[in-house]
Amino acid sequence: MRLAGWGNYPRLECRVAAPDDVRKLAAAIDPAGTIARGLGRSYGDPALLERGVVLETTGLDRILAFDDATGRLTCEAGLSLAAILETFAPRGWLPRVTPGTKYVTVGGCIANDVHGKAHHADGSFSAHVEGFELLLASGETVWVDREHDPALFWASVGGMGLTGILLRVTMRLRRVETTYFRQKAIVVRDLDALLAGILEHDASHPYSVAWIDPLATGTSLGRGVLTVGDHATLDDLPPKLRAAPLRVSGRPAVSVPFELPELALNPLTLRMLNAAIGRVQAGAAPVVHYEGFFYPLDKIGQWNRGYGARGFTQYQFVVPLGEAARLRGLLEMIAKGGQLPFLNVLKKLGPQGPGHLSFPFEGWTFAIDFPIAPGLAELLRALDRAVIEAGGRVYLGKDAFLGPESMAPMYPRLGEWREIKARVDPKGVFRSALSDRVGLT
Ligand SMILES: Cc1cc2nc3c(=O)[nH]c(=O)nc-3n(C[C@H](O)[C@H](O)[C@H](O)COP(=O)(O)OP(=O)(O)OC[C@H]3O[C@@H](n4cnc5c(N)ncnc54)[C@H](O)[C@@H]3O)c2cc1C
């Protein structure tokens, strides 16, 4: 079937198997090439493969054990964060780290070592994973954690599914009094004010995220809205919410039924959309449900179709904290790049974790959507060079364009990762369109 990531670019003809137990999954491994796929929320091609097989893991989604005293959960890796929320939020437990959509699997979150809005306080997803069972290319199943083969553990965290297939995971959830958040929106006039605002609120607020007006340049560059927040306690809730403090959300209320015509993507709609986003962000309610706080985009099902049939990509990079001037340069390149920069997020990430190919390190990260259009690849290539000059890197979980020459400068622990890959998968069974493209396989 024709398969794509969330960006609908690239779309590749893939052979897909959807096993519902481990035996069938192991039997479906194709020595010529195999890659696991979760819910396909990576934007580009890490869960695609043309010659070989794509193994959908969402049929392996059982909850195996839960300790209500510690929040320790053992589940199959195909379980989604949406299912975890549905089951455990009413009992007062939330995932400790979540990306901006709940329609992701635990396996996908480990393979991309995803980060959330509280990376500076909580680290990335792997920080809360105790261990996992991995199906190796040899057919052997091994349990890995920080004591049992730590090198394989850290090569698999952020390892893009290339060390083996995650079967079972033990991780910790977070105890909460309510499923609501306190938040505060701060309107900022330029980049200096934004970065200063983030640094000022960092210690007092675990959650922090900013939106900038991607069309603002010159002295207005970086104007936008910074939103900071924390978990709401029962006392923080207004009386009308106190009756159901652990409320869970339902399915998306609306959905984009088909790919919208590309006419919808033009400088006018871009300006209108950004003005609307700015207003919504600035007027944020002081107490908000996790759905609005973590997953505002999940409210519109299949919103990716809004970018039309050609699809889109998200370019996400991180540069060191001391490189604010280069961050400014990168934002200027994006604003003046002749493309249509749509949704965006700017955050400060906390210290780097031990995952060999894990994306986050302490610095400024910016993510921005671009519809696929002529000239985009050239702009992204120029941005890649500027990111490397700044000592930064691009996030593979969003990427669809990076070339092999960029991997070593962006990911200095690549050599260590390659050693583990050669040990556990010497014949290169686990590969993907992304791994072939960037030279990981
Ligand atoms: C709206 C939106 C917001 C997002 N926000 C963020 C964010 O804030 N932070 C962030 O870090 N990311 C974010 N992402 C990206 C997303 O969290 C990651 O791409 C995540 O990995 C997707 O999980 P998935 O289950 O869909 O995995 P897929 O996209 O299907 O696969 C991703 C990778 O995981 C591997 N994989 C999946 N399952 C297994 C398994 N069982 N064993 C081994 N490997 C496996 C695949 O091979 C692939 O390499 C966002 C994505 C969207 C669409």
The ligand as an SDF file (V2000), in Angstrom:
LIG
                    3D

 53 58  0  0  0  0  0  0  0  0999 V2000
    0.8810   16.9110   16.0540 C   0  0  0  0  0  0  0  0  0  0  0  0
    2.2040   16.3100   16.4150 C   0  0  0  0  0  0  0  0  0  0  0  0
    2.9040   16.8470   17.4750 C   0  0  0  0  0  0  0  0  0  0  0  0
    4.1370   16.2850   17.8380 C   0  0  0  0  0  0  0  0  0  0  0  0
    4.8110   16.8460   18.8840 N   0  0  0  0  0  0  0  0  0  0  0  0
    6.0050   16.3410   19.2500 C   0  0  0  0  0  0  0  0  0  0  0  0
    6.7040   16.8680   20.3760 C   0  0  0  0  0  0  0  0  0  0  0  0
    6.2550   17.8000   21.0270 O   0  0  0  0  0  0  0  0  0  0  0  0
    7.8880   16.2850   20.7210 N   0  0  0  0  0  0  0  0  0  0  0  0
    8.4060   15.2230   20.0390 C   0  0  0  0  0  0  0  0  0  0  0  0
    9.4680   14.7250   20.4100 O   0  0  0  0  0  0  0  0  0  0  0  0
    7.7650   14.6970   18.9680 N   0  0  0  0  0  0  0  0  0  0  0  0
    6.5840   15.2280   18.5680 C   0  0  0  0  0  0  0  0  0  0  0  0
    5.9100   14.6820   17.5020 N   0  0  0  0  0  0  0  0  0  0  0  0
    6.4940   13.5280   16.8060 C   0  0  0  0  0  0  0  0  0  0  0  0
    6.0030   12.2070   17.4010 C   0  0  0  0  0  0  0  0  0  0  0  0
    5.8790   12.2950   18.7970 O   0  0  0  0  0  0  0  0  0  0  0  0
    7.0340   11.1210   17.1350 C   0  0  0  0  0  0  0  0  0  0  0  0
    7.2980   11.0600   15.7670 O   0  0  0  0  0  0  0  0  0  0  0  0
    6.6160    9.7440   17.6380 C   0  0  0  0  0  0  0  0  0  0  0  0
    7.7260    8.8920   17.5300 O   0  0  0  0  0  0  0  0  0  0  0  0
    5.4690    9.1530   16.8370 C   0  0  0  0  0  0  0  0  0  0  0  0
    5.0860    7.9100   17.4190 O   0  0  0  0  0  0  0  0  0  0  0  0
    4.3730    6.8180   16.5080 P   0  0  0  0  0  0  0  0  0  0  0  0
    3.8380    5.7640   17.3870 O   0  0  0  0  0  0  0  0  0  0  0  0
    3.4140    7.4880   15.5910 O   0  0  0  0  0  0  0  0  0  0  0  0
    5.6330    6.2540   15.7240 O   0  0  0  0  0  0  0  0  0  0  0  0
    5.9020    6.1610   14.1440 P   0  0  0  0  0  0  0  0  0  0  0  0
    5.8970    7.5340   13.5860 O   0  0  0  0  0  0  0  0  0  0  0  0
    5.0390    5.1630   13.5360 O   0  0  0  0  0  0  0  0  0  0  0  0
    7.3910    5.6240   14.1860 O   0  0  0  0  0  0  0  0  0  0  0  0
    8.4270    6.4630   14.6740 C   0  0  0  0  0  0  0  0  0  0  0  0
    9.7230    5.6760   14.8560 C   0  0  0  0  0  0  0  0  0  0  0  0
    9.5150    4.7400   15.8900 O   0  0  0  0  0  0  0  0  0  0  0  0
    9.8640    3.4430   15.4550 C   0  0  0  0  0  0  0  0  0  0  0  0
    9.0070    2.5030   16.1610 N   0  0  0  0  0  0  0  0  0  0  0  0
    7.6700    2.5730   16.3390 C   0  0  0  0  0  0  0  0  0  0  0  0
    7.2480    1.5220   17.0670 N   0  0  0  0  0  0  0  0  0  0  0  0
    8.3380    0.7750   17.3490 C   0  0  0  0  0  0  0  0  0  0  0  0
    8.5600   -0.4270   18.0530 C   0  0  0  0  0  0  0  0  0  0  0  0
    7.5850   -1.1170   18.6400 N   0  0  0  0  0  0  0  0  0  0  0  0
    9.8250   -0.9080   18.1230 N   0  0  0  0  0  0  0  0  0  0  0  0
   10.8490   -0.2410   17.5630 C   0  0  0  0  0  0  0  0  0  0  0  0
   10.6990    0.9110   16.8830 N   0  0  0  0  0  0  0  0  0  0  0  0
    9.4620    1.4100   16.7860 C   0  0  0  0  0  0  0  0  0  0  0  0
    9.6610    3.4720   13.9530 C   0  0  0  0  0  0  0  0  0  0  0  0
   10.4320    2.4970   13.3130 O   0  0  0  0  0  0  0  0  0  0  0  0
   10.1010    4.8740   13.6260 C   0  0  0  0  0  0  0  0  0  0  0  0
   11.4910    4.9050   13.4810 O   0  0  0  0  0  0  0  0  0  0  0  0
    4.6650   15.1850   17.1160 C   0  0  0  0  0  0  0  0  0  0  0  0
    3.9450   14.6470   16.0470 C   0  0  0  0  0  0  0  0  0  0  0  0
    2.7190   15.1980   15.6950 C   0  0  0  0  0  0  0  0  0  0  0  0
    1.9630   14.6160   14.5380 C   0  0  0  0  0  0  0  0  0  0  0  0
  1  2  1  0
  2  3  1  0
  2 52  2  0
  3  4  2  0
  4  5  1  0
  4 50  1  0
  5  6  2  0
  6  7  1  0
  6 13  1  0
  7  8  2  0
  7  9  1  0
  9 10  1  0
 10 11  2  0
 10 12  1  0
 12 13  2  0
 13 14  1  0
 14 15  1  0
 14 50  1  0
 15 16  1  0
 16 17  1  0
 16 18  1  0
 18 19  1  0
 18 20  1  0
 20 21  1  0
 20 22  1  0
 22 23  1  0
 23 24  1  0
 24 25  2  0
 24 26  1  0
 24 27  1  0
 27 28  1  0
 28 29  2  0
 28 30  1  0
 28 31  1  0
 31 32  1  0
 32 33  1  0
 33 34  1  0
 33 48  1  0
 34 35  1  0
 35 36  1  0
 35 46  1  0
 36 37  1  0
 36 45  1  0
 37 38  2  0
 38 39  1  0
 39 40  1  0
 39 45  2  0
 40 41  1  0
 40 42  2  0
 42 43  1  0
 43 44  2  0
 44 45  1  0
 46 47  1  0
 46 48  1  0
 48 49  1  0
 50 51  2  0
 51 52  1  0
 52 53  1  0
M  END
$$$$
